[in-house]
Amino acid sequence: MSSNHVNYGIFIVPDEAVDESIRKENILIANYKANDKEGKRNIEEALINAANEEYLNKIYVNASTKISLYEASVGLGALVTFIGLYLGIIFLTSSAVILALKELSESADNKERFNMLRKIGTDEKMLNKALFRQIAIFFIFPLLIAIIHSIFGIMFCNYILETFGDEKLLSSIIMTSIFILIIYGGYFLLTYLCSKNIIKSK
């Protein structure tokens, strides 16, 4: 029993193929004789108490139950999720802020060029479209590199991810993509609006 999808393999041989001297451990796998959660907890407490009593009698008994494994996996998952979210948010925000500051400084430097284009009769809509494309290209290229890196990273780590269970991998990728688009897209729109105000100011 394990919280992960791990199988070390099982070899079934006839009784005469081995003797008692090479036996390492006995394993008992059983279902609960209860349907409600309280009954299962009572069975687990009785099992753990019996295991502790046998351990005091110098017979080591290890008891792993479904509820205890589930609680341990939830705790580990919460820790990994917190660390991943913390580092991910920091790196995502830092990269978006750096790109935004870079583009805002570029817009301030290009202010005179945009004014020159206005003087020769360029339409304001065309200027805004050019500014939008410039900022979009500047923001999209790092995002594309990150997406390519993530695809190959997930393919490379797919075997490790399978041990933790890959049935929720697609939903996690979708939620992460939405989260990234909200933060990254928000910084992109904010940068575009601020840059548009900069090139419009006299």
C-alpha positions as a printed NumPy array, in Angstrom:
array([[  0.   ,   0.   ,   0.   ],
       [  1.286,   3.403,  -0.944],
       [  0.009,   6.897,  -1.647],
       [  1.925,   6.862,  -4.959],
       [  1.497,   4.732,  -8.074],
       [  4.528,   2.575,  -7.297],
       [  4.848,  -1.138,  -8.049],
       [  8.173,  -2.819,  -7.341],
       [  6.97 ,  -6.087,  -8.838],
       [  5.679,  -9.36 ,  -7.378],
       [  7.077, -12.826,  -8.18 ],
       [  4.852, -15.786,  -7.352],
       [  6.728, -19.082,  -6.92 ],
       [  5.747, -22.553,  -5.629],
       [  6.111, -23.216,  -1.887],
       [  8.93 , -25.718,  -2.485],
       [ 11.029, -23.044,  -4.245],
       [ 11.836, -21.262,  -0.954],
       [ 12.242, -22.195,   2.692],
       [ 11.49 , -20.416,   5.951],
       [ 15.102, -19.264,   6.457],
       [ 14.945, -16.685,   3.633],
       [ 11.578, -15.239,   4.586],
       [ 11.939, -11.557,   5.425],
       [  8.441, -10.439,   6.315],
       [  4.798, -11.372,   6.266],
       [  2.355,  -8.929,   4.717],
       [ -1.348,  -8.875,   5.458],
       [ -3.619,  -6.788,   3.224],
       [ -7.235,  -6.486,   4.296],
       [-10.343,  -4.399,   3.839],
       [-12.14 ,  -2.537,   6.608],
       [-14.961,  -4.359,   8.346],
       [-16.847,  -1.083,   8.578],
       [-18.683,   1.242,   6.233],
       [-18.537,   4.562,   8.092],
       [-15.479,   6.695,   8.823],
       [-15.794,   6.36 ,  12.602],
       [-15.808,   2.566,  12.407],
       [-12.721,   2.599,  10.19 ],
       [-10.93 ,   4.904,  12.653],
       [-11.728,   2.525,  15.536],
       [-10.302,  -0.389,  13.55 ],
       [ -7.166,   1.618,  12.756],
       [ -6.641,   2.575,  16.402],
       [ -7.03 ,  -1.054,  17.487],
       [ -4.599,  -2.167,  14.779],
       [ -1.985,   0.465,  15.697],
       [ -2.305,  -0.331,  19.418],
       [ -1.815,  -4.027,  18.68 ],
       [  1.215,  -3.217,  16.533],
       [  2.753,  -1.116,  19.314],
       [  2.127,  -3.888,  21.845],
       [  3.82 ,  -6.457,  19.624],
       [  6.735,  -4.067,  19.112],
       [  7.241,  -3.911,  22.893],
       [  7.309,  -7.722,  22.841],
       [ 10.257,  -7.486,  20.392],
       [  8.158,  -8.456,  17.386],
       [  8.179,  -5.553,  14.955],
       [  4.816,  -4.946,  13.32 ],
       [  4.299,  -2.142,  10.824],
       [  0.696,  -1.081,  10.258],
       [ -0.174,   1.109,   7.282],
       [ -3.805,   2.066,   6.878],
       [ -5.7  ,   3.751,   4.079],
       [ -6.687,   6.786,   6.148],
       [ -3.153,   7.366,   7.473],
       [ -1.665,   7.061,   3.972],
       [ -4.246,   9.477,   2.6  ],
       [ -3.581,  12.034,   5.343],
       [  0.195,  11.761,   4.821],
       [ -0.14 ,  12.222,   1.045],
       [ -2.415,  15.25 ,   1.517],
       [  0.16 ,  16.847,   3.83 ],
       [  3.007,  16.229,   1.379],
       [  0.908,  17.479,  -1.526],
       [  0.013,  20.663,   0.345],
       [  3.701,  21.338,   1.124],
       [  4.835,  20.785,  -2.485],
       [  1.936,  22.878,  -3.81 ],
       [  2.761,  25.761,  -1.463],
       [  6.454,  25.769,  -2.427],
       [  5.612,  25.497,  -6.139],
       [  3.04 ,  28.302,  -5.992],
       [  5.332,  30.543,  -3.929],
       [  8.31 ,  30.173,  -6.266],
       [  6.133,  30.269,  -9.383],
       [  4.366,  33.478,  -8.384],
       [  7.674,  35.153,  -7.456],
       [  9.366,  34.257, -10.765],
       [  6.291,  35.067, -12.856],
       [  5.752,  38.442, -11.188],
       [  9.449,  39.319, -11.357],
       [  9.69 ,  38.561, -15.069],
       [  6.48 ,  40.471, -15.853],
       [  7.652,  43.502, -13.841],
       [ 11.052,  43.532, -15.571],
       [  9.424,  43.351, -19.013],
       [  6.935,  46.089, -18.083],
       [  9.652,  48.445, -16.798],
       [ 11.757,  47.796, -19.892],
       [  8.857,  48.612, -22.225],
       [  7.849,  51.721, -20.248],
       [ 11.391,  53.072, -20.473],
       [ 11.412,  52.276, -24.214],
       [  8.145,  54.169, -24.647],
       [  9.584,  57.199, -22.834],
       [ 12.629,  57.107, -25.124],
       [ 10.45 ,  56.722, -28.248],
       [  8.1  ,  59.549, -27.303],
       [  9.75 ,  62.021, -29.676],
       [  9.648,  59.499, -32.528],
       [  5.901,  59.029, -32.087],
       [  5.417,  62.823, -32.015],
       [  7.391,  63.044, -35.256],
       [  5.069,  60.469, -36.836],
       [  2.053,  62.503, -35.711],
       [  3.485,  65.634, -37.345],
       [  3.817,  63.919, -40.696],
       [  0.152,  62.843, -40.516],
       [  0.19 ,  59.312, -39.125],
       [ -3.184,  58.223, -37.771],
       [ -3.438,  57.78 , -33.96 ],
       [ -5.033,  54.373, -34.44 ],
       [ -2.007,  53.203, -36.446],
       [  0.358,  54.487, -33.766],
       [ -1.562,  52.599, -31.055],
       [ -1.579,  49.45 , -33.192],
       [  2.193,  49.692, -33.716],
       [  2.742,  50.221, -29.995],
       [  0.48 ,  47.257, -29.166],
       [  2.364,  44.967, -31.553],
       [  5.727,  46.093, -30.213],
       [  4.752,  45.352, -26.607],
       [  2.994,  42.094, -27.602],
       [  6.128,  40.774, -29.345],
       [  8.247,  41.799, -26.371],
       [  5.958,  39.892, -23.964],
       [  5.142,  36.87 , -26.163],
       [  8.692,  35.69 , -26.914],
       [  9.653,  34.953, -23.262],
       [  6.265,  33.247, -22.808],
       [  6.837,  31.048, -25.877],
       [ 10.262,  30.013, -24.585],
       [  8.718,  29.174, -21.207],
       [  5.957,  27.091, -22.873],
       [  8.487,  25.141, -24.991],
       [ 10.646,  24.558, -21.919],
       [  7.619,  23.369, -19.934],
       [  6.506,  20.945, -22.672],
       [  9.912,  19.266, -22.886],
       [ 10.278,  19.391, -19.09 ],
       [  6.959,  17.608, -18.554],
       [  7.841,  15.032, -21.234],
       [ 11.212,  14.409, -19.562],
       [  9.718,  14.17 , -16.057],
       [  6.638,  12.197, -17.143],
       [  7.898,   8.995, -15.496],
       [  8.382,  10.763, -12.161],
       [  5.   ,  12.477, -12.468],
       [  3.299,   9.109, -13.066],
       [  4.394,   7.905,  -9.627],
       [  2.473,  10.785,  -8.06 ],
       [ -0.56 ,  10.152, -10.239],
       [ -1.115,  11.718, -13.645],
       [ -4.913,  11.528, -13.703],
       [ -5.152,  15.203, -12.646],
       [ -2.228,  16.429, -14.753],
       [ -4.364,  17.953, -17.525],
       [ -6.592,  19.892, -15.124],
       [ -3.49 ,  21.179, -13.286],
       [ -1.938,  22.362, -16.569],
       [ -5.166,  24.148, -17.553],
       [ -5.474,  25.882, -14.154],
       [ -1.807,  26.918, -14.242],
       [ -2.179,  28.288, -17.786],
       [ -5.222,  30.355, -16.768],
       [ -3.352,  31.671, -13.716],
       [ -0.328,  32.644, -15.84 ],
       [ -2.493,  34.332, -18.47 ],
       [ -4.283,  36.4  , -15.816],
       [ -1.07 ,  37.701, -14.188],
       [  1.063,  37.936, -17.337],
       [ -1.793,  39.312, -19.445],
       [ -2.637,  41.84 , -16.742],
       [  0.915,  43.189, -16.762],
       [  0.839,  43.267, -20.576],
       [ -2.381,  45.314, -20.721],
       [ -1.193,  47.62 , -17.939],
       [  2.095,  48.192, -19.77 ],
       [  0.269,  48.944, -23.027],
       [ -2.1  ,  51.456, -21.409],
       [  0.702,  53.223, -19.534],
       [  2.894,  53.308, -22.648],
       [  0.009,  54.749, -24.675],
       [ -0.379,  57.527, -22.09 ],
       [  3.365,  58.211, -22.188],
       [  3.52 ,  58.673, -25.964],
       [  0.369,  60.841, -25.894],
       [  1.629,  63.23 , -23.216],
       [  3.021,  66.531, -24.452]])
